[in-house]
Amino acid sequence: MRRFSGVLSAALLIGALNGCVSKQITPEYKPRMGVARNSEGFVTFAIDSRVGYEYAIYYEDPVSKNWTPVPGCGGIRGTGDSIELMKRFNSRGPLPAFTLRHTKID
């Protein structure tokens, strides 16, 4: 009887494990953005976009530490291709931190 309960326990464990791995988990979509600055102070943003999403670029204000929208870099609709935008920033100081926010649209 002991041997049978051990085999039964192993069979139940394998059955339970098979149920766990059969469900596919889809990772959350996180868009990528490249940032480059030239010597004249122009910053180029390159966004790997997807259709069905809208994007906005924010920068961290160095004084208040709040995230502020980059003027003219909001409401960007995804095309499925790379999107490039160019903005002028102070060419003498360091660049602020940038982030890309995305929203799923219908």
GISUL-V804353 format. One record per backbone hydrogen bond with DSSP energy under -1.0 kcal/mol. CO is the residue of the C=O (numbers start at 1). NH is the residue of the N-H. Records with the same first field share a line. If there is no record, write none. Layout:
# GISUL-V804353
CO->NH, NH
This chain:
# GISUL-V804353
1->5
2->6
3->7
4->8
5->9
6->10
7->11
8->12
9->13
10->14
11->15
12->16
13->17
14->18
15->19
16->20
17->21
32->48
34->46
36->44
38->41
41->89
42->38
43->87
44->36
45->85
46->34
47->49, 83
50->53
52->105
53->78
54->103
55->76
56->101
57->70
58->99
59->68
61->65
66->61
68->59
70->73
73->57
76->55
81->49
83->47
85->45
87->43
97->60
99->58
101->56
103->54
